[in-house]
Amino acid sequence: MGEPPRHQRGDLGFWLLIAARVRVLHVTLTYVVCYLLLAAARSAMVGTPLAAELAPITGPMYQLFIFFMITDPKTTVGSRRGRIVVAALVAVVEAAIRLAADHHVAALVALVEAAIRLAADNQVTVLSALYPAPPILALAIVGPVAKVVDLCAFFHKRRPSP
């Protein structure tokens, strides 16, 4: 494999420092820890080498995802605890997507394909089109639901009467 190019060696430390400075390191670390634990569980369940399960998080797409996409202030929930829960849920949904990709979980396959057939009226199996970017798909599933729940909770808070 060799050593990474000289210009890439310090990137991880730099991005961790930036995440800490803008106070979103808890989101990044929650996602990474959950990913690592779920990758180990998936490796044990599926029988793939642990290194193969851990490899994706070292790539540039995941670096972009864990430092920018999952921590985007416009799309995250308001509380620190909520952001931690959402990051963990995104990791769980992503693990489920990856597991479904390996084993074509029947219920998930049927549900997604039925929805796609209704929308596009084609008989082509397109579930595999969802697998190239599982973390982004997971965030697209969990993020809007979490944001709606957060907004509903915000607007339903009791405020002291004047």
DRENTORKOL-3810 file (N, C-alpha, C; in nm, 4 decimals):
REM DRENTORKOL-3810
@n.u->0.0830; n.v->-0.1188; n.w->0.0000; ca.u->0.0000; ca.v->0.0000; ca.w->0.0000; c.u->0.0870; c.v->0.1245; c.w->0.0000
@n.u->0.1880; n.v->0.1290; n.w->0.0827; ca.u->0.2771; ca.v->0.2438; ca.w->0.0827; c.u->0.2270; c.v->0.3585; c.w->0.1679
@n.u->0.3077; n.v->0.4597; n.w->0.1708; ca.u->0.2770; ca.v->0.5781; ca.w->0.2492; c.u->0.1931; c.v->0.6753; c.w->0.1682
@n.u->0.1026; n.v->0.7502; n.w->0.2346; ca.u->0.0253; ca.v->0.8492; ca.w->0.1586; c.u->0.1161; c.v->0.9616; c.w->0.1086
@n.u->0.0756; n.v->1.0296; n.w->0.0036; ca.u->0.1555; ca.v->1.1417; ca.w->-0.0451; c.u->0.1784; c.v->1.2452; c.w->0.0648
@n.u->0.2871; n.v->1.3148; n.w->0.0553; ca.u->0.3272; ca.v->1.4105; ca.w->0.1589; c.u->0.2181; c.v->1.5135; c.w->0.1886
@n.u->0.1452; n.v->1.5600; n.w->0.0864; ca.u->0.0443; ca.v->1.6635; ca.w->0.1071; c.u->-0.0787; c.v->1.6111; c.w->0.1803
@n.u->-0.0966; n.v->1.4777; n.w->0.1947; ca.u->-0.2133; ca.v->1.4214; ca.w->0.2622; c.u->-0.1846; c.v->1.3770; c.w->0.4047
@n.u->-0.0619; n.v->1.3752; n.w->0.4486; ca.u->-0.0254; ca.v->1.3174; ca.w->0.5781; c.u->-0.0868; c.v->1.3889; c.w->0.6966
@n.u->-0.0965; n.v->1.5196; n.w->0.6947; ca.u->-0.1459; ca.v->1.5941; ca.w->0.8093; c.u->-0.2935; c.v->1.6265; c.w->0.8042
@n.u->-0.3639; n.v->1.5802; n.w->0.7026; ca.u->-0.5036; ca.v->1.6186; ca.w->0.6832; c.u->-0.5928; c.v->1.5799; c.w->0.8003
@n.u->-0.5810; n.v->1.4595; n.w->0.8513; ca.u->-0.6703; ca.v->1.4136; ca.w->0.9563; c.u->-0.6567; c.v->1.4989; c.w->1.0820
@n.u->-0.5363; n.v->1.5250; n.w->1.1240; ca.u->-0.5146; ca.v->1.6093; ca.w->1.2411; c.u->-0.5676; c.v->1.7503; c.w->1.2208
@n.u->-0.5472; n.v->1.8027; n.w->1.1029; ca.u->-0.5958; ca.v->1.9365; ca.w->1.0702; c.u->-0.7480; c.v->1.9425; c.w->1.0793
@n.u->-0.8149; n.v->1.8428; n.w->1.0187; ca.u->-0.9606; ca.v->1.8431; ca.w->1.0193; c.u->-1.0167; c.v->1.8181; c.w->1.1586
@n.u->-0.9497; n.v->1.7362; n.w->1.2381; ca.u->-0.9933; ca.v->1.7172; ca.w->1.3770; c.u->-0.9823; c.v->1.8485; c.w->1.4552
@n.u->-0.8753; n.v->1.9214; n.w->1.4315; ca.u->-0.8571; ca.v->2.0510; ca.w->1.4967; c.u->-0.9662; c.v->2.1489; c.w->1.4552
@n.u->-0.9968; n.v->2.1533; n.w->1.3275; ca.u->-1.1033; ca.v->2.2420; ca.w->1.2781; c.u->-1.2369; c.v->2.2035; c.w->1.3405
@n.u->-1.2682; n.v->2.0729; n.w->1.3422; ca.u->-1.3949; ca.v->2.0267; ca.w->1.4008; c.u->-1.4029; c.v->2.0641; c.w->1.5488
@n.u->-1.2926; n.v->2.0550; n.w->1.6181; ca.u->-1.2910; ca.v->2.0932; ca.w->1.7599; c.u->-1.3124; c.v->2.2440; c.w->1.7756
@n.u->-1.2492; n.v->2.3221; n.w->1.6896; ca.u->-1.2614; ca.v->2.4688; ca.w->1.6993; c.u->-1.4037; c.v->2.5168; c.w->1.6715
@n.u->-1.4752; n.v->2.4507; n.w->1.5817; ca.u->-1.6119; ca.v->2.4933; ca.w->1.5505; c.u->-1.7152; c.v->2.4156; c.w->1.6325
@n.u->-1.6674; n.v->2.3426; n.w->1.7296; ca.u->-1.7500; ca.v->2.2715; ca.w->1.8271; c.u->-1.8449; c.v->2.1679; c.w->1.7666
@n.u->-1.7929; n.v->2.0891; n.w->1.6719; ca.u->-1.8700; ca.v->1.9776; ca.w->1.6171; c.u->-1.7916; c.v->1.8464; c.w->1.6254
@n.u->-1.6845; n.v->1.8467; n.w->1.7011; ca.u->-1.6025; ca.v->1.7263; ca.w->1.7130; c.u->-1.6829; c.v->1.6108; c.w->1.7727
@n.u->-1.7762; n.v->1.6423; n.w->1.8611; ca.u->-1.8592; ca.v->1.5365; ca.w->1.9206; c.u->-1.9403; c.v->1.4623; c.w->1.8148
@n.u->-1.9844; n.v->1.5309; n.w->1.7116; ca.u->-2.0608; ca.v->1.4673; ca.w->1.6042; c.u->-1.9683; c.v->1.3756; c.w->1.5240
@n.u->-1.8546; n.v->1.4274; n.w->1.4854; ca.u->-1.7579; ca.v->1.3503; ca.w->1.4086; c.u->-1.7137; c.v->1.2261; c.w->1.4851
@n.u->-1.6767; n.v->1.2430; n.w->1.6107; ca.u->-1.6278; ca.v->1.1294; ca.w->1.6887; c.u->-1.7379; c.v->1.0273; c.w->1.7162
@n.u->-1.8603; n.v->1.0735; n.w->1.7400; ca.u->-1.9716; ca.v->0.9804; ca.w->1.7609; c.u->-1.9912; c.v->0.8938; c.w->1.6372
@n.u->-1.9932; n.v->0.9574; n.w->1.5217; ca.u->-2.0118; ca.v->0.8820; ca.w->1.3981; c.u->-1.8977; c.v->0.7821; c.w->1.3781
@n.u->-1.7744; n.v->0.8269; n.w->1.3970; ca.u->-1.6584; ca.v->0.7395; ca.w->1.3730; c.u->-1.6590; c.v->0.6209; c.w->1.4689
@n.u->-1.6838; n.v->0.6446; n.w->1.5973; ca.u->-1.6866; ca.v->0.5351; ca.w->1.6948; c.u->-1.7986; c.v->0.4366; c.w->1.6618
@n.u->-1.9163; n.v->0.4890; n.w->1.6311; ca.u->-2.0282; ca.v->0.4007; ca.w->1.5934; c.u->-1.9957; c.v->0.3230; c.w->1.4670
@n.u->-1.9371; n.v->0.3901; n.w->1.3690; ca.u->-1.8989; ca.v->0.3216; ca.w->1.2452; c.u->-1.8026; c.v->0.2075; c.w->1.2751
@n.u->-1.7011; n.v->0.2343; n.w->1.3575; ca.u->-1.6013; ca.v->0.1317; ca.w->1.3884; c.u->-1.6641; c.v->0.0119; c.w->1.4599
@n.u->-1.7506; n.v->0.0390; n.w->1.5570; ca.u->-1.8171; ca.v->-0.0697; ca.w->1.6296; c.u->-1.9094; c.v->-0.1497; c.w->1.5368
@n.u->-1.9857; n.v->-0.0799; n.w->1.4554; ca.u->-2.0772; ca.v->-0.1486; ca.w->1.3637; c.u->-2.0021; c.v->-0.2229; c.w->1.2536
@n.u->-1.8890; n.v->-0.1705; n.w->1.2102; ca.u->-1.8074; ca.v->-0.2400; ca.w->1.1101; c.u->-1.7527; c.v->-0.3704; c.w->1.1689
@n.u->-1.7119; n.v->-0.3659; n.w->1.2951; ca.u->-1.6634; ca.v->-0.4876; ca.w->1.3610; c.u->-1.7759; c.v->-0.5892; c.w->1.3742
@n.u->-1.8947; n.v->-0.5436; n.w->1.4101; ca.u->-2.0097; ca.v->-0.6336; ca.w->1.4215; c.u->-2.0456; c.v->-0.6916; c.w->1.2853
@n.u->-2.0432; n.v->-0.6089; n.w->1.1844; ca.u->-2.0759; ca.v->-0.6555; ca.w->1.0493; c.u->-1.9725; c.v->-0.7556; c.w->1.0009
@n.u->-1.8463; n.v->-0.7307; n.w->1.0305; ca.u->-1.7403; ca.v->-0.8237; ca.w->0.9934; c.u->-1.7630; c.v->-0.9595; c.w->1.0579
@n.u->-1.8018; n.v->-0.9592; n.w->1.1848; ca.u->-1.8281; ca.v->-1.0849; ca.w->1.2549; c.u->-1.9512; c.v->-1.1560; c.w->1.1982
@n.u->-2.0539; n.v->-1.0793; n.w->1.1634; ca.u->-2.1776; ca.v->-1.1390; ca.w->1.1113; c.u->-2.1606; c.v->-1.1939; c.w->0.9698
@n.u->-2.0950; n.v->-1.1162; n.w->0.8854; ca.u->-2.0837; ca.v->-1.1512; ca.w->0.7441; c.u->-1.9637; c.v->-1.2420; c.w->0.7184
@n.u->-1.8610; n.v->-1.2289; n.w->0.8000; ca.u->-1.7413; ca.v->-1.3099; ca.w->0.7816; c.u->-1.6360; c.v->-1.2463; c.w->0.6939
@n.u->-1.6500; n.v->-1.1174; n.w->0.6677; ca.u->-1.5488; ca.v->-1.0474; ca.w->0.5881; c.u->-1.4354; c.v->-1.0033; c.w->0.6795
@n.u->-1.3184; n.v->-0.9802; n.w->0.6247; ca.u->-1.2078; ca.v->-0.9323; ca.w->0.7084; c.u->-1.2403; c.v->-0.7945; c.w->0.7675
@n.u->-1.2002; n.v->-0.7728; n.w->0.8907; ca.u->-1.2267; ca.v->-0.6451; ca.w->0.9573; c.u->-1.1664; c.v->-0.5290; c.w->0.8792
@n.u->-1.0484; n.v->-0.5488; n.w->0.8249; ca.u->-0.9830; ca.v->-0.4411; ca.w->0.7483; c.u->-1.0690; c.v->-0.3976; c.w->0.6292
@n.u->-1.1371; n.v->-0.4926; n.w->0.5668; ca.u->-1.2226; ca.v->-0.4590; ca.w->0.4529; c.u->-1.3428; c.v->-0.3762; c.w->0.4965
@n.u->-1.3921; n.v->-0.4009; n.w->0.6164; ca.u->-1.5053; ca.v->-0.3238; ca.w->0.6685; c.u->-1.4624; c.v->-0.1840; c.w->0.7137
@n.u->-1.3403; n.v->-0.1722; n.w->0.7608; ca.u->-1.2913; ca.v->-0.0433; ca.w->0.8105; c.u->-1.2362; c.v->0.0455; c.w->0.6991
@n.u->-1.1962; n.v->-0.0128; n.w->0.5887; ca.u->-1.1297; ca.v->0.0617; ca.w->0.4811; c.u->-1.2093; c.v->0.1810; c.w->0.4281
@n.u->-1.3418; n.v->0.1698; n.w->0.4090; ca.u->-1.4124; ca.v->0.2844; ca.w->0.3493; c.u->-1.3977; c.v->0.4149; c.w->0.4271
@n.u->-1.3894; n.v->0.4084; n.w->0.5593; ca.u->-1.3845; ca.v->0.5328; ca.w->0.6375; c.u->-1.2527; c.v->0.6076; c.w->0.6191
@n.u->-1.1542; n.v->0.5418; n.w->0.5599; ca.u->-1.0264; ca.v->0.6085; ca.w->0.5361; c.u->-1.0231; c.v->0.6830; c.w->0.4033
@n.u->-1.1259; n.v->0.6668; n.w->0.3220; ca.u->-1.1279; ca.v->0.7289; ca.w->0.1894; c.u->-1.1721; c.v->0.8745; c.w->0.1926
@n.u->-1.1484; n.v->0.9458; n.w->0.0838; ca.u->-1.1822; ca.v->1.0883; ca.w->0.0779; c.u->-1.3318; c.v->1.1172; c.w->0.0888
@n.u->-1.4175; n.v->1.0267; n.w->0.0365; ca.u->-1.5621; ca.v->1.0510; ca.w->0.0461; c.u->-1.6050; c.v->1.0535; c.w->0.1931
@n.u->-1.5540; n.v->0.9598; n.w->0.2706; ca.u->-1.5896; ca.v->0.9551; ca.w->0.4119; c.u->-1.5306; c.v->1.0727; c.w->0.4879
@n.u->-1.4122; n.v->1.1148; n.w->0.4518; ca.u->-1.3518; ca.v->1.2312; ca.w->0.5171; c.u->-1.4405; c.v->1.3540; c.w->0.4961
@n.u->-1.4858; n.v->1.3712; n.w->0.3735; ca.u->-1.5781; ca.v->1.4807; ca.w->0.3439; c.u->-1.7063; c.v->1.4654; c.w->0.4248
@n.u->-1.7565; n.v->1.3436; n.w->0.4307; ca.u->-1.8807; ca.v->1.3174; ca.w->0.5020; c.u->-1.8679; c.v->1.3453; c.w->0.6519
@n.u->-1.7645; n.v->1.2914; n.w->0.7171; ca.u->-1.7565; ca.v->1.3035; ca.w->0.8633; c.u->-1.7154; c.v->1.4421; c.w->0.9110
@n.u->-1.6488; n.v->1.5179; n.w->0.8255; ca.u->-1.6068; ca.v->1.6511; ca.w->0.8698; c.u->-1.6958; c.v->1.7637; c.w->0.8190
@n.u->-1.7724; n.v->1.7408; n.w->0.7137; ca.u->-1.8531; ca.v->1.8492; ca.w->0.6586; c.u->-2.0016; c.v->1.8170; c.w->0.6502
@n.u->-2.0348; n.v->1.7033; n.w->0.5904; ca.u->-2.1763; ca.v->1.6768; ca.w->0.5628; c.u->-2.2567; c.v->1.6484; c.w->0.6891
@n.u->-2.2067; n.v->1.5614; n.w->0.7745; ca.u->-2.2841; ca.v->1.5235; ca.w->0.8929; c.u->-2.2826; c.v->1.6351; c.w->0.9984
@n.u->-2.1910; n.v->1.7286; n.w->0.9873; ca.u->-2.1804; ca.v->1.8372; ca.w->1.0848; c.u->-2.2352; c.v->1.9699; c.w->1.0342
@n.u->-2.2950; n.v->1.9718; n.w->0.9174; ca.u->-2.3446; ca.v->2.0954; ca.w->0.8576; c.u->-2.4473; c.v->2.1629; c.w->0.9491
@n.u->-2.4218; n.v->2.2833; n.w->0.9967; ca.u->-2.5120; ca.v->2.3495; ca.w->1.0928; c.u->-2.6530; c.v->2.3727; c.w->1.0403
@n.u->-2.6692; n.v->2.3910; n.w->0.9114; ca.u->-2.8022; ca.v->2.4171; ca.w->0.8560; c.u->-2.8930; c.v->2.2942; c.w->0.8631
@n.u->-2.8331; n.v->2.1771; n.w->0.8697; ca.u->-2.9130; ca.v->2.0548; ca.w->0.8647; c.u->-2.9074; c.v->1.9726; c.w->0.9932
@n.u->-2.8380; n.v->2.0201; n.w->1.0949; ca.u->-2.8293; ca.v->1.9437; ca.w->1.2192; c.u->-2.9327; c.v->1.9921; c.w->1.3187
@n.u->-2.9614; n.v->1.9066; n.w->1.4151; ca.u->-3.0587; ca.v->1.9425; ca.w->1.5183; c.u->-2.9956; c.v->2.0398; c.w->1.6178
@n.u->-3.0802; n.v->2.1006; n.w->1.7012; ca.u->-3.0348; ca.v->2.2098; ca.w->1.7860; c.u->-2.9510; c.v->2.1733; c.w->1.9069
@n.u->-2.9754; n.v->2.0591; n.w->1.9676; ca.u->-2.9052; ca.v->2.0272; ca.w->2.0919; c.u->-2.7836; c.v->1.9381; c.w->2.0679
@n.u->-2.6887; n.v->1.9480; n.w->2.1568; ca.u->-2.5686; ca.v->1.8643; ca.w->2.1497; c.u->-2.6066; c.v->1.7165; c.w->2.1589
@n.u->-2.6912; n.v->1.6838; n.w->2.2542; ca.u->-2.7358; ca.v->1.5449; ca.w->2.2709; c.u->-2.8073; c.v->1.4956; c.w->2.1447
@n.u->-2.8903; n.v->1.5806; n.w->2.0865; ca.u->-2.9608; ca.v->1.5445; ca.w->1.9641; c.u->-2.8659; c.v->1.5165; c.w->1.8498
@n.u->-2.7616; n.v->1.5987; n.w->1.8365; ca.u->-2.6629; ca.v->1.5769; ca.w->1.7299; c.u->-2.5888; c.v->1.4448; c.w->1.7486
@n.u->-2.5605; n.v->1.4102; n.w->1.8736; ca.u->-2.4937; ca.v->1.2825; ca.w->1.9022; c.u->-2.5850; c.v->1.1658; c.w->1.8647
@n.u->-2.7119; n.v->1.1757; n.w->1.9029; ca.u->-2.8077; ca.v->1.0696; ca.w->1.8701; c.u->-2.8229; c.v->1.0563; c.w->1.7187
@n.u->-2.8339; n.v->1.1666; n.w->1.6489; ca.u->-2.8495; ca.v->1.1627; ca.w->1.5031; c.u->-2.7257; c.v->1.1014; c.w->1.4373
@n.u->-2.6068; n.v->1.1381; n.w->1.4817; ca.u->-2.4842; ca.v->1.0801; ca.w->1.4243; c.u->-2.4813; c.v->0.9294; c.w->1.4458
@n.u->-2.5220; n.v->0.8843; n.w->1.5637; ca.u->-2.5262; ca.v->0.7405; ca.w->1.5911; c.u->-2.6316; c.v->0.6722; c.w->1.5036
@n.u->-2.7473; n.v->0.7357; n.w->1.4878; ca.u->-2.8520; ca.v->0.6779; ca.w->1.4033; c.u->-2.8092; c.v->0.6695; c.w->1.2571
@n.u->-2.7382; n.v->0.7695; n.w->1.2106; ca.u->-2.6883; ca.v->0.7668; ca.w->1.0728; c.u->-2.5936; c.v->0.6481; c.w->1.0555
@n.u->-2.5074; n.v->0.6246; n.w->1.1531; ca.u->-2.4155; ca.v->0.5106; ca.w->1.1458; c.u->-2.4918; c.v->0.3782; c.w->1.1456
@n.u->-2.5970; n.v->0.3689; n.w->1.2263; ca.u->-2.6772; ca.v->0.2458; ca.w->1.2320; c.u->-2.7497; c.v->0.2228; c.w->1.0991
@n.u->-2.8102; n.v->0.3266; n.w->1.0448; ca.u->-2.8806; ca.v->0.3131; ca.w->0.9162; c.u->-2.7820; c.v->0.2783; c.w->0.8057
@n.u->-2.6647; n.v->0.3397; n.w->0.8089; ca.u->-2.5631; ca.v->0.3070; ca.w->0.7090; c.u->-2.5221; c.v->0.1609; c.w->0.7192
@n.u->-2.5023; n.v->0.1116; n.w->0.8409; ca.u->-2.4665; ca.v->-0.0298; ca.w->0.8593; c.u->-2.5767; c.v->-0.1206; c.w->0.8054
@n.u->-2.7018; n.v->-0.0824; n.w->0.8272; ca.u->-2.8143; ca.v->-0.1608; ca.w->0.7752; c.u->-2.8144; c.v->-0.1609; c.w->0.6221
@n.u->-2.7838; n.v->-0.0468; n.w->0.5614; ca.u->-2.7776; ca.v->-0.0378; ca.w->0.4156; c.u->-2.6663; c.v->-0.1276; c.w->0.3623
@n.u->-2.5512; n.v->-0.1234; n.w->0.4271; ca.u->-2.4392; ca.v->-0.2081; ca.w->0.3849; c.u->-2.4729; c.v->-0.3561; c.w->0.4012
@n.u->-2.5371; n.v->-0.3904; n.w->0.5105; ca.u->-2.5769; ca.v->-0.5291; ca.w->0.5336; c.u->-2.6789; c.v->-0.5733; c.w->0.4292
@n.u->-2.7731; n.v->-0.4860; n.w->0.3974; ca.u->-2.8721; ca.v->-0.5170; ca.w->0.2941; c.u->-2.8044; c.v->-0.5349; c.w->0.1587
@n.u->-2.7010; n.v->-0.4559; n.w->0.1322; ca.u->-2.6289; ca.v->-0.4683; ca.w->0.0059; c.u->-2.5595; c.v->-0.6037; c.w->-0.0039
@n.u->-2.5093; n.v->-0.6531; n.w->0.1093; ca.u->-2.4415; ca.v->-0.7826; ca.w->0.1096; c.u->-2.5389; c.v->-0.8989; c.w->0.0984
@n.u->-2.6526; n.v->-0.8864; n.w->0.1639; ca.u->-2.7432; ca.v->-1.0001; ca.w->0.1746; c.u->-2.8793; c.v->-0.9768; c.w->0.1115
@n.u->-2.8972; n.v->-0.8638; n.w->0.0470; ca.u->-3.0242; ca.v->-0.8327; ca.w->-0.0181; c.u->-3.1416; c.v->-0.8670; c.w->0.0726
@n.u->-3.1455; n.v->-0.7985; n.w->0.1845; ca.u->-3.2512; ca.v->-0.8208; ca.w->0.2818; c.u->-3.3857; c.v->-0.8070; c.w->0.2108
@n.u->-3.4645; n.v->-0.9117; n.w->0.2151; ca.u->-3.5861; ca.v->-0.9230; ca.w->0.1346; c.u->-3.6841; c.v->-0.8084; c.w->0.1578
@n.u->-3.7090; n.v->-0.7735; n.w->0.2815; ca.u->-3.8077; ca.v->-0.6686; ca.w->0.3095; c.u->-3.7617; c.v->-0.5340; c.w->0.2551
@n.u->-3.6347; n.v->-0.5015; n.w->0.2754; ca.u->-3.5818; ca.v->-0.3742; ca.w->0.2270; c.u->-3.5836; c.v->-0.3707; c.w->0.0742
@n.u->-3.5405; n.v->-0.4794; n.w->0.0138; ca.u->-3.5393; ca.v->-0.4876; ca.w->-0.1317; c.u->-3.6806; c.v->-0.4679; c.w->-0.1867
@n.u->-3.7770; n.v->-0.5400; n.w->-0.1303; ca.u->-3.9146; ca.v->-0.5313; ca.w->-0.1789; c.u->-3.9712; c.v->-0.3910; c.w->-0.1618
@n.u->-3.9470; n.v->-0.3299; n.w->-0.0463; ca.u->-3.9987; ca.v->-0.1964; ca.w->-0.0186; c.u->-3.9417; c.v->-0.0924; c.w->-0.1144
@n.u->-3.8104; n.v->-0.0901; n.w->-0.1277; ca.u->-3.7466; ca.v->0.0101; ca.w->-0.2124; c.u->-3.7822; c.v->-0.0135; c.w->-0.3592
@n.u->-3.7780; n.v->-0.1382; n.w->-0.4030; ca.u->-3.8099; ca.v->-0.1649; ca.w->-0.5430; c.u->-3.9555; c.v->-0.1326; c.w->-0.5753
@n.u->-4.0458; n.v->-0.1603; n.w->-0.4819; ca.u->-4.1868; ca.v->-0.1269; ca.w->-0.5051; c.u->-4.2047; c.v->0.0237; c.w->-0.5179
@n.u->-4.1376; n.v->0.0982; n.w->-0.4319; ca.u->-4.1468; ca.v->0.2444; ca.w->-0.4381; c.u->-4.0903; c.v->0.2964; c.w->-0.5701
@n.u->-3.9813; n.v->0.2396; n.w->-0.6131; ca.u->-3.9193; ca.v->0.2852; ca.w->-0.7374; c.u->-4.0060; c.v->0.2479; c.w->-0.8572
@n.u->-4.0642; n.v->0.1281; n.w->-0.8547; ca.u->-4.1529; ca.v->0.0873; ca.w->-0.9648; c.u->-4.2740; c.v->0.1783; c.w->-0.9744
@n.u->-4.3279; n.v->0.2147; n.w->-0.8578; ca.u->-4.4427; ca.v->0.3052; ca.w->-0.8597; c.u->-4.4044; c.v->0.4403; c.w->-0.9168
@n.u->-4.2869; n.v->0.4875; n.w->-0.8794; ca.u->-4.2436; ca.v->0.6193; ca.w->-0.9246; c.u->-4.2017; c.v->0.6191; c.w->-1.0711
@n.u->-4.1320; n.v->0.5157; n.w->-1.1139; ca.u->-4.0768; ca.v->0.5164; ca.w->-1.2493; c.u->-4.1436; c.v->0.4170; c.w->-1.3427
@n.u->-4.2248; n.v->0.3266; n.w->-1.2880; ca.u->-4.2953; ca.v->0.2255; ca.w->-1.3652; c.u->-4.2001; c.v->0.1436; c.w->-1.4521
@n.u->-4.0848; n.v->0.1039; n.w->-1.3929; ca.u->-3.9950; ca.v->0.0137; ca.w->-1.4653; c.u->-3.9719; c.v->-0.1117; c.w->-1.3825
@n.u->-3.9304; n.v->-0.2175; n.w->-1.4460; ca.u->-3.9128; ca.v->-0.3456; ca.w->-1.3796; c.u->-3.7654; c.v->-0.3775; c.w->-1.3547
@n.u->-3.6785; n.v->-0.2806; n.w->-1.3648; ca.u->-3.5359; ca.v->-0.3029; ca.w->-1.3467; c.u->-3.5028; c.v->-0.2989; c.w->-1.1978
@n.u->-3.4195; n.v->-0.3910; n.w->-1.1553; ca.u->-3.3765; ca.v->-0.3906; ca.w->-1.0156; c.u->-3.2779; c.v->-0.2758; c.w->-0.9978
@n.u->-3.3158; n.v->-0.1776; n.w->-0.9201; ca.u->-3.2341; ca.v->-0.0576; ca.w->-0.9056; c.u->-3.1832; c.v->-0.0386; c.w->-0.7638
@n.u->-3.2096; n.v->-0.1342; n.w->-0.6763; ca.u->-3.1647; ca.v->-0.1177; ca.w->-0.5385; c.u->-3.0140; c.v->-0.1013; c.w->-0.5306
@n.u->-2.9414; n.v->-0.1673; n.w->-0.6177; ca.u->-2.7961; ca.v->-0.1572; ca.w->-0.6136; c.u->-2.7480; c.v->-0.0151; c.w->-0.6437
@n.u->-2.8314; n.v->0.0665; n.w->-0.7056; ca.u->-2.7932; ca.v->0.2055; ca.w->-0.7323; c.u->-2.7824; c.v->0.2867; c.w->-0.6035
@n.u->-2.8422; n.v->0.2370; n.w->-0.4956; ca.u->-2.8378; ca.v->0.3094; ca.w->-0.3692; c.u->-2.7117; c.v->0.2810; c.w->-0.2887
@n.u->-2.6353; n.v->0.1811; n.w->-0.3271; ca.u->-2.5237; ca.v->0.1359; ca.w->-0.2448; c.u->-2.3902; c.v->0.2076; c.w->-0.2625
@n.u->-2.3656; n.v->0.2821; n.w->-0.3688; ca.u->-2.2338; ca.v->0.3450; ca.w->-0.3797; c.u->-2.2022; c.v->0.4464; c.w->-0.2694
@n.u->-2.3018; n.v->0.5061; n.w->-0.2085; ca.u->-2.2766; ca.v->0.6076; ca.w->-0.1051; c.u->-2.3674; c.v->0.5850; c.w->0.0157
@n.u->-2.3487; n.v->0.4746; n.w->0.0890; ca.u->-2.4364; ca.v->0.4454; ca.w->0.2026; c.u->-2.4434; c.v->0.5548; c.w->0.3094
@n.u->-2.3328; n.v->0.6243; n.w->0.3427; ca.u->-2.3461; ca.v->0.7263; ca.w->0.4469; c.u->-2.4330; c.v->0.8441; c.w->0.4028
@n.u->-2.4245; n.v->0.8791; n.w->0.2763; ca.u->-2.5039; ca.v->0.9913; ca.w->0.2260; c.u->-2.6513; c.v->0.9526; c.w->0.2217
@n.u->-2.6791; n.v->0.8302; n.w->0.1797; ca.u->-2.8166; ca.v->0.7812; ca.w->0.1806; c.u->-2.8702; c.v->0.7754; c.w->0.3235
@n.u->-2.7888; n.v->0.7271; n.w->0.4160; ca.u->-2.8310; ca.v->0.7194; ca.w->0.5564; c.u->-2.8609; c.v->0.8586; c.w->0.6120
@n.u->-2.7759; n.v->0.9550; n.w->0.5798; ca.u->-2.7997; ca.v->1.0923; ca.w->0.6257; c.u->-2.9257; c.v->1.1495; c.w->0.5607
@n.u->-2.9496; n.v->1.1142; n.w->0.4356; ca.u->-3.0698; ca.v->1.1617; ca.w->0.3662; c.u->-3.1967; c.v->1.1013; c.w->0.4256
@n.u->-3.1855; n.v->0.9850; n.w->0.4860; ca.u->-3.3007; ca.v->0.9221; ca.w->0.5518; c.u->-3.3195; c.v->0.9775; c.w->0.6924
@n.u->-3.2135; n.v->0.9794; n.w->0.7715; ca.u->-3.2221; ca.v->1.0175; ca.w->0.9133; c.u->-3.2297; c.v->1.1690; c.w->0.9316
@n.u->-3.1511; n.v->1.2437; n.w->0.8554; ca.u->-3.1410; ca.v->1.3882; ca.w->0.8744; c.u->-3.2718; c.v->1.4644; c.w->0.8689
@n.u->-3.3510; n.v->1.4506; n.w->0.7628; ca.u->-3.4769; ca.v->1.5255; ca.w->0.7557; c.u->-3.5758; c.v->1.4883; c.w->0.8658
@n.u->-3.5819; n.v->1.3598; n.w->0.8992; ca.u->-3.6719; ca.v->1.3168; ca.w->1.0073; c.u->-3.6290; c.v->1.3799; c.w->1.1388
@n.u->-3.4999; n.v->1.3777; n.w->1.1659; ca.u->-3.4479; ca.v->1.4370; ca.w->1.2902; c.u->-3.4733; c.v->1.5876; c.w->1.2934
@n.u->-3.4561; n.v->1.6533; n.w->1.1813; ca.u->-3.4772; ca.v->1.7981; ca.w->1.1754; c.u->-3.6235; c.v->1.8332; c.w->1.1998
@n.u->-3.7163; n.v->1.7548; n.w->1.1415; ca.u->-3.8589; ca.v->1.7791; ca.w->1.1629; c.u->-3.8947; c.v->1.7580; c.w->1.3098
@n.u->-3.8448; n.v->1.6508; n.w->1.3696; ca.u->-3.8706; ca.v->1.6245; ca.w->1.5120; c.u->-3.8159; c.v->1.7386; c.w->1.5969
@n.u->-3.6958; n.v->1.7852; n.w->1.5642; ca.u->-3.6340; ca.v->1.8954; ca.w->1.6378; c.u->-3.7147; c.v->2.0242; c.w->1.6238
@n.u->-3.7596; n.v->2.0538; n.w->1.5023; ca.u->-3.8393; ca.v->2.1750; ca.w->1.4810; c.u->-3.9738; c.v->2.1667; c.w->1.5522
@n.u->-4.0370; n.v->2.0504; n.w->1.5481; ca.u->-4.1650; ca.v->2.0326; ca.w->1.6192; c.u->-4.1462; c.v->2.0514; c.w->1.7688
@n.u->-4.0390; n.v->1.9953; n.w->1.8234; ca.u->-4.0110; ca.v->2.0110; ca.w->1.9662; c.u->-3.9852; c.v->2.1579; c.w->1.9996
@n.u->-3.9159; n.v->2.2283; n.w->1.9100; ca.u->-3.8864; ca.v->2.3692; ca.w->1.9332; c.u->-4.0145; c.v->2.4522; c.w->1.9382
@n.u->-4.1039; n.v->2.4293; n.w->1.8431; ca.u->-4.2256; ca.v->2.5095; ca.w->1.8366; c.u->-4.3306; c.v->2.4688; c.w->1.9393
@n.u->-4.3161; n.v->2.3523; n.w->1.9994; ca.u->-4.4110; ca.v->2.3086; ca.w->2.1001; c.u->-4.3606; c.v->2.3274; c.w->2.2426
@n.u->-4.2448; n.v->2.3909; n.w->2.2570; ca.u->-4.1939; ca.v->2.4191; ca.w->2.3909; c.u->-4.2864; c.v->2.5186; c.w->2.4600
@n.u->-4.3037; n.v->2.4940; n.w->2.5864; ca.u->-4.3834; ca.v->2.5909; ca.w->2.6638; c.u->-4.2970; c.v->2.7118; c.w->2.6934
@n.u->-4.3528; n.v->2.8241; n.w->2.6645; ca.u->-4.2814; ca.v->2.9484; ca.w->2.6913; c.u->-4.3544; c.v->3.0205; c.w->2.8041
@n.u->-4.2787; n.v->3.0849; n.w->2.8898; ca.u->-4.3441; ca.v->3.1571; ca.w->3.0004; c.u->-4.4311; c.v->3.2693; c.w->2.9466
@n.u->-4.5477; n.v->3.2817; n.w->3.0050; ca.u->-4.6377; ca.v->3.3891; ca.w->2.9618; c.u->-4.5911; c.v->3.5214; c.w->3.0209
@n.u->-4.6102; n.v->3.6287; n.w->2.9448; ca.u->-4.5597; ca.v->3.7614; ca.w->2.9886; c.u->-4.6357; c.v->3.8199; c.w->3.1044
END
